[in-house]
Amino acid sequence: MRNNRFIYADPNKCIGCINCELACSASHMGVDIDVVYDMLLKKEEIIPSRNKVVKIEGKTTPMQCMQCNDAPCLNVCPIDIIKFEDGFVKFYEDDCIGCHSCEIVCPYGAITMGINTKPDAPVSKMVALSCDLCGGENGKQACINICPTDAISLIDHKYFKQMQETKS
């Protein structure tokens, strides 16, 4: 069993500011966060974020890929563009055909479909988006770096399991 790393957000610390969403989009678009914020305000276009702040039972938290050990998305992809590499589940978005299979089977609802902005999109104008740990590089996660309450951290499944056991 792999001990995958994933982004963990503490709902007791999250204030729902959506800075993590904006930072994620800015990081993947290669622009400054102010550009993404302006896009959001002007509603110019859909902002492709790989996380989404949700509110459940009065608490907010970003929903992101949990980097499953037996990732259903990886197993269901008909063209094999989802792979386990470098310690995380990686989506090769450029080759995605937009079939929605991965989105349907994700047990966490952490995969969304975004508009494929590449002019040579293979089949569909849609592409699967999922947290890629900002390329898997520890310390480079845009959402962690911008969180004003330190609610977001990079942990592994072993540590997560220990956290759950101490809560019970």
C-alpha positions as CSV (number, residue, x, y, z in Angstrom):
1,M,0.0,0.0,0.0
2,R,1.3,3.4,-1.0
3,N,1.5,6.2,1.5
4,N,0.4,9.0,-0.8
5,R,0.6,12.6,0.1
6,F,-2.4,14.8,-0.3
7,I,-3.7,18.3,0.7
8,Y,-5.5,18.3,4.0
9,A,-7.7,21.2,5.1
10,D,-8.8,21.6,8.7
11,P,-12.4,22.8,8.6
12,N,-12.0,24.2,12.1
13,K,-9.4,26.7,10.8
14,C,-10.8,27.4,7.3
15,I,-12.6,30.7,7.0
16,G,-13.9,30.2,3.5
17,C,-11.9,33.0,1.9
18,I,-11.4,31.1,-1.4
19,N,-7.8,32.3,-1.5
20,C,-6.8,28.7,-2.1
21,E,-9.0,28.5,-5.1
22,L,-7.7,31.7,-6.6
23,A,-4.0,30.7,-5.9
24,C,-4.6,27.3,-7.5
25,S,-6.0,28.9,-10.6
26,A,-3.3,31.5,-10.8
27,S,-0.5,28.9,-10.3
28,H,-1.9,26.7,-13.1
29,M,-2.6,29.6,-15.4
30,G,0.9,31.1,-14.9
31,V,-0.5,34.5,-13.8
32,D,-0.6,36.6,-10.7
33,I,-3.4,36.0,-8.2
34,D,-4.7,39.6,-8.8
35,V,-5.4,38.7,-12.4
36,V,-7.6,35.7,-11.3
37,Y,-9.3,37.8,-8.7
38,D,-10.2,40.4,-11.4
39,M,-11.5,37.7,-13.7
40,L,-13.7,36.5,-10.9
41,L,-15.1,39.9,-10.2
42,K,-15.7,40.6,-13.9
43,K,-17.0,37.1,-14.5
44,E,-15.0,37.2,-17.8
45,E,-14.5,33.5,-18.0
46,I,-14.6,30.3,-15.9
47,I,-11.6,30.1,-13.6
48,P,-10.1,26.6,-13.7
49,S,-9.4,25.6,-10.1
50,R,-8.4,22.2,-9.0
51,N,-10.0,22.7,-5.6
52,K,-13.3,24.1,-4.5
53,V,-14.3,25.6,-1.2
54,V,-17.4,23.9,0.0
55,K,-19.7,24.6,3.0
56,I,-21.0,21.6,5.0
57,E,-22.8,21.8,8.3
58,G,-21.7,25.4,8.8
59,K,-18.0,24.7,8.2
60,T,-16.0,25.5,5.1
61,T,-13.1,23.7,3.6
62,P,-11.5,23.2,0.2
63,M,-12.4,19.9,-1.5
64,Q,-9.3,18.5,-3.2
65,C,-8.1,15.2,-4.5
66,M,-7.3,12.7,-1.7
67,Q,-4.7,10.9,-3.8
68,C,-6.4,7.5,-3.2
69,N,-4.2,4.5,-2.9
70,D,-6.5,2.6,-5.2
71,A,-7.6,5.6,-7.3
72,P,-10.9,4.8,-9.0
73,C,-10.2,7.6,-11.5
74,L,-7.0,6.0,-12.6
75,N,-8.7,2.6,-13.0
76,V,-11.6,3.9,-15.1
77,C,-9.9,6.3,-17.5
78,P,-10.5,4.8,-21.0
79,I,-7.3,6.4,-22.5
80,D,-4.9,6.0,-19.6
81,I,-4.1,9.7,-19.0
82,I,-4.3,9.3,-15.3
83,K,-1.2,7.7,-13.7
84,F,0.4,7.2,-10.4
85,E,3.8,8.9,-10.8
86,D,6.3,10.6,-8.4
87,G,4.2,9.8,-5.4
88,F,0.9,11.2,-6.5
89,V,-2.0,10.7,-8.9
90,K,-1.2,12.7,-12.0
91,F,-3.6,13.8,-14.8
92,Y,-2.3,14.4,-18.3
93,E,-4.9,17.1,-19.0
94,D,-3.6,17.9,-22.5
95,D,-4.7,14.4,-23.7
96,C,-8.1,14.3,-21.8
97,I,-11.0,13.5,-24.1
98,G,-13.6,14.9,-21.6
99,C,-15.6,11.7,-21.1
100,H,-16.4,12.5,-17.4
101,S,-15.6,8.9,-16.3
102,C,-13.1,10.0,-13.6
103,E,-15.4,12.7,-12.3
104,I,-18.3,10.2,-12.0
105,V,-16.3,7.6,-10.0
106,C,-14.4,10.0,-7.6
107,P,-15.6,9.2,-4.1
108,Y,-14.8,12.7,-2.9
109,G,-16.2,14.7,-5.7
110,A,-12.8,16.2,-6.2
111,I,-12.6,16.0,-10.0
112,T,-14.3,18.7,-12.0
113,M,-14.5,19.3,-15.7
114,G,-13.0,22.6,-17.0
115,I,-12.9,24.2,-20.3
116,N,-9.9,23.0,-22.4
117,T,-8.3,26.3,-23.5
118,K,-5.7,24.6,-25.7
119,P,-6.4,25.3,-29.4
120,D,-5.5,21.7,-30.4
121,A,-7.8,20.0,-27.9
122,P,-7.9,16.4,-28.9
123,V,-11.7,15.6,-28.8
124,S,-13.6,17.6,-26.3
125,K,-13.7,21.2,-25.2
126,M,-13.8,19.8,-21.6
127,V,-10.9,18.5,-19.6
128,A,-10.7,16.8,-16.2
129,L,-9.2,18.9,-13.5
130,S,-7.9,17.5,-10.2
131,C,-5.4,18.6,-7.6
132,D,-1.9,17.7,-8.8
133,L,-0.1,18.9,-5.7
134,C,1.4,21.6,-7.9
135,G,3.5,19.1,-9.7
136,G,4.2,17.0,-6.6
137,E,6.9,19.3,-5.3
138,N,6.8,19.7,-1.6
139,G,6.7,23.3,-0.5
140,K,5.3,24.5,-3.9
141,Q,1.6,24.1,-3.2
142,A,0.0,27.4,-3.9
143,C,-3.1,26.8,-1.7
144,I,-0.9,26.0,1.4
145,N,1.3,29.1,0.8
146,I,-1.6,31.5,0.6
147,C,-3.9,30.2,3.4
148,P,-4.1,33.0,6.0
149,T,-5.1,30.7,8.8
150,D,-2.7,27.8,8.1
151,A,-5.7,25.5,7.6
152,I,-4.1,23.7,4.7
153,S,-1.2,21.3,4.9
154,L,0.4,18.5,2.9
155,I,0.2,15.2,4.8
156,D,0.3,11.5,4.0
157,H,-2.3,8.8,4.5
158,K,-0.4,7.3,7.5
159,Y,-0.4,10.7,9.3
160,F,-4.1,11.2,8.4
161,K,-5.0,7.8,9.8
162,Q,-3.2,8.7,13.1
163,M,-5.1,12.0,13.3
164,Q,-8.4,10.1,12.8
165,E,-7.5,7.6,15.5
166,T,-6.7,10.3,18.1
167,K,-10.0,12.0,17.4
168,S,-12.0,8.8,18.3
